[in-house]
Amino acid sequence: MKTQTTHYSKKITFFTLLLLFAASTTLMVGCNAKAATNKTEVNQKVVSMDIPPLKERTGELAKADEWIKTKEKVADLMKKVSEKPEDINARLKIATIYLSEARITGEHPYYYPATLQILEGVLSLDPQNFEALTFKASVLMSQHRFKDALQVAQSARTINPNNAYIYGVLVDANVELGNYEEAVRMSDIMQGLKPSLESYTRASYLREIYGDYPGSIDAMGLAVQAGLPGSEPYCWSKKTLAYLYEQTGDLKMAEKEYMSILAERPSYAFALEGLARIEKQRKNYDQALKYLNEASAIMPEFSFHEEMADIYALQGDKAKSQTKYLEVVNMLKEDAASGHIVYLDLAKIYIKTEMFDSAYIYASKEYEMRPNNIDVNRVMAEVYLKQKNPVKANECIELALRTGCKNPELLNLAGMVKMAVGEKDKSNELFAEAKKINPNQE
């Protein structure tokens, strides 16, 4: 949820890609691509399957030492594909690099479609290729095409049911579709097959969904310990641990974690965003905006701009806030044009701009696709509450609370809904519980 409404989705999106990045070496070992019996036929197939070029980095990210190595590696792999179009391993390695670039640069509208194009090429050569199916499921997850991702992941699982990594995608897809019990089952299998940073992160957010913040923090701590210091997966796990401290009101620990990330990886934009949220809670708005400007200069992540708009609103500059929210809408629509489903994010923005009819339209579209998801029901409840329909809001909030989730913002919204339907005692109970979890929250 960027302000909590899409926190799980955003976290799971990255965990899916993080899983893929960590798994890529293992998945590529012993890749048993089927040799084509008719080389001419293969060449005819791949002629129309050109690999999109690597997108140039800009700004600080272009100065990183890794960028030179990345360009050299892609050039070498492109040469191999040119010389041998049926080289599936080379194609899959390029796909892996492109997904890494998507995470590092935030250029999702380019890299997700580009990666899918590469993977479809591989699958045209070998429809049962486990690696390609696993990668494809991960990209579909990142585009919020959760039902499609689940279907592809299930197909991959039938090919290799003993691979831990595919279970991570199955956890993510089931969480997003609101199948929480099945997500727990998949997570348990994953833990049994391979305890790792990837499996610990999934255990962490499942515990969070079920209301166990101490257990969630413990599991994310294990993920951090299992990571390679300074690596991107390590930094993301550490950033997520910091966010858990934020949610539970421990701003000092959160700040310490964000600062330690930047000490190892100064261009890690999400750590800057975390520091901005902390300064926002402290009402140091100028410093918060400074951090967000630094983060947005590194990568085009829409949540950075959304946070800016929130701060402008807190400063009382409605015109500037509305202009920035419109900018966020345009960024989301750019993502949508590349195949990314952004209905929930748009609904959240339209709530903030008090365009409740538009918020309802987009929230309803998301609800049609995944009516059992906590975040979706939370947003629907908020929309109904704004539309003066407390009965429908109450129905949605009950669904959102069914796992025992203790997210303080969810509990506060639930308190408002219960107050609206006349359940004053329950409302006060929810407000008190939210305050206990995060004393900093209003």
N, C-alpha and C positions, 0 to 999 in steps of 0.2 A: 504494500500500500504506500504510495508516495506520501500521502498524509495518513496512511494506513489502508486506504481502500484498495490499493493494488500492491501492497507490500509483499504478500506471499507470491503473487504472480511474478513480480520483478525478481525476487530472490530465487524462485524456482527456475525462471528463464536462465539466469546466469549459472545456477548449479548444473542445469542440463548441459550447457556448453562447457562448463568447467569439467564435468564428468567426461565429456567427449574429448577435451584437450588432454586430460590426464590419461584417458584410455587409448588415445590414438596410437601410441607406440606399441602397446600390447596388442591392440586390434590388428595392427599392420604386420606383426610378426606372424609368419606362416600363412599369410593371406593366400587362400587356395583358389585364386581366380581360375575359372575354367578356360582352358585354351580353346580357341575357336578352331573348328575343323576346316573352315573355309575362310582363309585369310582375306580373300578378295571381298567376300561378303562383309567381314568385319570392317575393312577399310571403307566400304561404301556406307556403313552405318555411322562411323565416327566422322566422316567428312562434314556432316551437318551438325556435329557436336563440338564446335569450337569452344575452347576454354576462355572465358572472359579474362581480360588482363588484370593484373594487380593494380589496385587503385593507389595513386601516390598519396603519401601522408603529407600533412602540412603542420606548421607551427612547431611546438616543442617536441611532438612525437616524431617528427621527421629527423630530429637531431639524435635520436636514440641509437646506440651502437647496434642494437638488434635489427634495426631497419635495414641497414646495409646487408647484413647476413640474410635477412628475409628476402630481399630482392635477388640476391645471388642464388639462393636456394630455389626460388620460383623460376628464375631464368633457366637453371639447370634442369628442373623438372619439365618445363615447357619444351625444352630441347629434346628430352627423352620421349615425350608424347609425340612430338613432330616426327621423330625418327621411327617411332613404333606406336602407332595410334591405339593398338590394343593393350598397351601397358596400363593395366588397372591400378597397380600399386602407385605409379606416378600420379595418376589422376586423383586417387584418394589422398595422397600426401598434399597435393595442391588444395584440395577441399579442406583439409585440416588446417592448413596455414590460413586460408581465407576466413575460416571461423574464428581463428585466433585474432586475425586483423579486425573482424567485426567487433570483438570484445574490447580490444585495445583502443580502436579509433572511434567506435560508436557509429561507424558507417554501415548500419544494418540495412538500409534500403538498397544498397548496392550489393553487399556481400551475401545476404541470405538468398536472393534470387540467383546470384552467380553460383553459389555453392550447390543449390538445388539443380541447376543446369548440369553441373559437373557430375553430380550423383546420378541423375537420370541417364546420363551417358554411360556411366559404369553399369547401371542396372539393365541397360539395353544390351550390354555385352554379357552380363551375368545376372539374371533376374533374382538369383538366390544368394547374392553376395551379402554376407552378414554385416560386414563393415559398412557397406554403402547403405543398407537398410537402417543400421543403428545411427549413422550420421544423419540420414534423412529424417528419422523420427526426432532427433535432437533439433534440427533446423525448424521443423514444423512446430515443435514446442515453443521455440523462440519467437515464432510468428503468431503464437497464441492460437494455432490451429490444433487444439487439444484432442479432438476426436480423431482427426487424421493421424496425429502423432501416436495415439494409443493403438490404432489399428496397425500402423507400420511397425511399431515396437513389438506388438504381439506376433507379427509375422517373423520378425527377427528372432524372437525367443524360441519359436518352434524350430528354427534352424540350429540354434545353440543355446539350450536351456541352462547351461552351467556357466555362462558368462555373467559376472557380477555387474558389468556396466549397463547392460540392457535393462536390468532391474531398476537402476536409477532412473531411467527414462520412464519406466512403468510407474514408479512412485510418483514422479512429477505429474504425469498425465492424469493419474487417478486423483491426486490432490486437486488439480485444477478443475476436474469434472465433478468434484464433491464426493468421490468414492473413497472416503477416508479409511474405512476399515480395510479395503483392498490395498490401499496405499501402505498401511502398516504391515500387511502381510508381505507385500513386495519388499518393503524395507528390511523386514526380518530375514528374508531369503538373501538379500544383498549383504547384510551384515555377516551372515553365516558363510557366504562364499568368499568375501574379502573385506575385512575391517580396514577402512582407509579414510582419508580426508573426505572423499565423496560420500561414503556411507555414513560417516559421523554427521556430516552436514544435513543429510536427509533425516536422520534420527532427531537432530536438533529441531528442525522446523516442524516435524510431526509432534514432538513434545510441546512445542509452542502452540500448535493448533489445538491440542488437547488440554491446554491451560497449565502446563508444567514449565514455568519459566526457569526455576532453578535447574531442572533437568535439561532444559534446552541450552542454557548457558554452559553447563558441564559438557554436553556433547559437542557444542561448538568449540569449546576449549580444547577438546581432544582433536578436533579437525585442525585447529591451528598448530597443535603439537606435531601432527602428522605431515604438515606441509613443509615445503622447502622455503626457508626464510628469503624474502625478497621476490619470490615468484608470484605470478598473478593469482593462482589459486590460493596461495597462502594469504596474500593481501585481501582477497575477497572474503575469505573465512574470518580473518581478523576484523575486517570492516563490519561483517555481519554480527560478530561477537560484540563489537562496540555498539551496534544498533540495538542489540538486546539489552545492553546496559542503559541505553537511552530510554527504551520503553519502560524499564523498571526504575527510572528516576536517578540512576547513578551517573550523573553527568561527568564527574571527575574521572571515573574509570573509562567512560566512553571517550572522553577527550584524550586520555593517555593512550588508548589503543589507536585512535586516529593519528595522533602525533608520531607514534612508533612506526606506523605504516609509511608516513611521509619521510621519515628519517631514512628508510630503506629504498623507497620508490617515490621521489619527490613529485613525479608527474601523475600520481594516482588520483584522478579527479574525484572519485567517489569518497575518498577520505576528506578531501576539501569540502565536499557537500555535507559530510557528517559534521565537520567543525562549524559549518555555516548554520546547521540546525541547532547546534548547541548555543551559538552566539544569539540566534533568534530567540531561544528560550530565555536567555539572559537579558533580552531586549537590547542587545548591542547590534542594532540593525545595520549600521554602516560597516562594521567588521564582517557581519554575515554576508552582506552583498559583495564585499571584497573577495571573500573566499569563493562565492558563487561565480563571480566574474573570472577568477583564475581557473575554476573548473571548466566553465563553458569555453574558455579559450583553448583548452586542451582537447575537448571532444564535444560533439553536438548532441548531448543528452538532454531530452526535453524536460526531465525532472528538475534540472538545474534552473531552467527558466521558469518553471512552475513555482519553485521555491522563491525566486525573485519576485514574481507576481504576488505571492502570499505576503512577502515582506512589505512591498509597496502598499498593499491593502492595510496592513497593520500600521503603517506610517500615515495612513489617511489620504494617500494619493490615489484616489479611485481611478482617475483617467489613465495614469501610468500603469496601474495594475491591470485595467481592462485591456490596454494595448498589448501588454505582455502576455496575458492569457490568450488573446487572439493569435499571437505569435506561436504559442504552444499548440493551439488548435491546428495551425498550418503545418507545424512540424509533424503532428500526429497524422494528418491527412497525407503527408508525404510518405510516411511509413505505410499507411493503408494502401497507397498506390502500388507499393512493392509486394503486397500480399499479406501484410501484417494486420491482424484484427485488433482494432483499438477502441472498440465500442465503450468498454468500461472506463478507459482513460478519458475519453471525450465526455462521457456522462459526468465524471467527477469535475471536469473543468466547467461544464455548463451549470453544475450546482453552484460552483463558486461565483459564477457570473450572473447567478439568479435567473438563468434561462431554463426554468424548470420543465417546460414542455419538451425542449430539446434533450434535456437530461433524461427525461422519461423515455423518449424514443430510443436513445442509444443504450440505456440500461436495460430496456425491454429486449432489445436485440441480443444482448449478452445473456440475459436470463433465459431466452428461448434455447440457447445452445448449452447452458450448464446451470439448470435451476437449483442444483443442490450445493453449489459452491458458497462458502461462507462470505467471501468478499463481494460476490455478486448480490447476495441477499442483503448484505449491509448497505450497499449503494441503493438498491431498490427501496429499502426501508427509509433511507434518508430522503429519497425523491418523494416517496409517498407522504412522508412527514411534512415536507415543504409544500406539497400540494393539498395539505389539510385533509389527508386521508389516513387517520391514525389506525384504523382497523386493519387495512392492508399493510401498513408499516409494521404493525405488531406481528402479523403472520410471517413477514420476512425476517424480522428480528429474532423470532423464535427459532427459525431455521438456522440463522447465523450463530445462535448460541448453543446449538444442540451438541457440539463436541466438548462444551465446557471451556471454550476459548476465553482467556482472561485479558485479551488485548484491551488496554485502558480506554482507547478511543471507541472501540466497539461497545464497551460497557457503558460509557457515557452516552452514546447514542441510544443504547437500549434503555438507559434511565430516562431519557427524554421521551422515547416512545411510550414507555410505561406510564409516565406522567400524563401523556396525551390521552391515554385510554382510561385514566382514572385509577391506576394501580399505584397509589402514592407510596405505600410502604415498600413495594418492590422497587419502585423508582429510587427511593432513598438508599435502599440496600445496594443497588447497582452503582450509584454515584459513590457511595462509601468504599465499595470494593475497588473501583477504578482509582480512587484517591490513595488507597492503601498500596496498590501496585506501583503507581507513579505519583508521588506527592507533588511533583512539579506541574502536573497537568491541571489546567483550569477546569 
